[in-house]
Amino acid sequence: YQWPEGIKFNRLISIGDKQHWKQKYHAQTDVSANELLKVYVNAMQAHDDWTAEAETEHQASWVSVKPDGTWRNTVSVVPDEAKGLMLTLEVARQDS
């Protein structure tokens, strides 16, 4: 990942089990939500086993068919009240 210079992450949530997990971070940075989302989108392009599914202004998702099922990876980046960005990552099995 080519994170913007000087970015600081504060993990707020990290939960999950074998079927689903979620991490949420507050990011202090000078870049926009869309620019930070593009960093993650660009990094996901290196993973041949994940197929881009959808992308909007503040969210992107990918799907991967693995031996243990179909998985969806979703990332969202939105501005928050604390003068930063909220970055949420979720990976979930779709056919459990």
C-alpha positions in Angstrom: 0.0 0.0 0.0 1.2 3.5 -0.9 -0.3 5.3 2.0 -0.1 9.2 1.9 2.9 10.6 3.6 2.2 11.5 7.3 -1.1 9.6 7.5 -1.9 8.4 11.0 -4.4 5.5 11.8 -6.3 5.0 15.0 -8.0 1.6 15.1 -11.5 1.9 16.6 -12.9 -1.5 16.0 -11.5 -4.9 15.1 -14.0 -7.8 15.4 -14.7 -11.0 13.6 -14.9 -14.8 13.3 -14.4 -17.4 10.6 -17.2 -16.0 8.5 -16.9 -12.3 8.8 -14.6 -9.6 10.1 -14.6 -5.9 10.3 -12.0 -3.2 11.1 -12.7 0.5 11.5 -10.0 3.2 11.6 -10.0 7.0 12.0 -7.3 8.4 9.7 -5.7 11.8 10.1 -4.5 12.9 6.7 -4.6 15.8 4.3 -5.9 13.8 1.4 -9.6 13.4 0.5 -11.7 10.4 1.1 -11.7 9.6 -2.6 -7.9 9.8 -2.7 -7.5 7.4 0.3 -10.0 5.0 -1.3 -7.9 4.9 -4.5 -4.9 3.8 -2.5 -6.8 0.7 -1.3 -8.3 0.1 -4.8 -4.9 0.3 -6.4 -3.4 -2.1 -3.9 -6.3 -4.6 -4.5 -5.4 -4.7 -8.2 -2.3 -6.7 -7.3 -4.5 -9.5 -6.0 -5.4 -11.7 -9.0 -7.8 -13.8 -6.9 -10.1 -10.8 -6.1 -12.4 -9.4 -8.8 -13.6 -5.8 -8.6 -17.3 -5.7 -8.2 -18.4 -2.2 -7.6 -17.0 1.3 -6.9 -18.7 4.5 -5.9 -17.4 7.8 -4.6 -16.7 6.4 -1.1 -16.9 2.6 -1.4 -15.4 -0.3 -3.4 -15.9 -4.0 -3.2 -14.4 -7.2 -4.6 -15.4 -10.8 -4.8 -13.2 -13.9 -4.6 -14.2 -17.6 -5.0 -12.1 -19.7 -2.7 -12.2 -23.4 -1.9 -14.1 -22.6 1.2 -16.7 -20.4 -0.4 -17.3 -17.0 -2.0 -16.0 -14.0 -0.2 -16.7 -10.2 -0.5 -14.2 -7.6 0.5 -15.6 -4.1 1.0 -13.9 -0.8 1.9 -15.5 2.5 2.6 -13.8 5.9 3.3 -15.9 8.8 4.4 -15.2 12.2 6.1 -15.9 12.3 9.8 -16.6 15.1 12.3 -13.1 14.8 13.9 -11.4 16.4 10.9 -10.3 13.2 9.4 -11.6 10.1 7.5 -13.3 7.0 8.7 -11.9 3.9 6.9 -14.0 0.7 7.3 -12.8 -2.7 6.0 -15.1 -5.8 5.9 -14.5 -9.3 4.6 -17.4 -11.7 4.7 -18.3 -15.1 3.4 -21.3 -14.8 1.1 -22.5 -18.4 1.0 -22.4 -19.5 4.7 
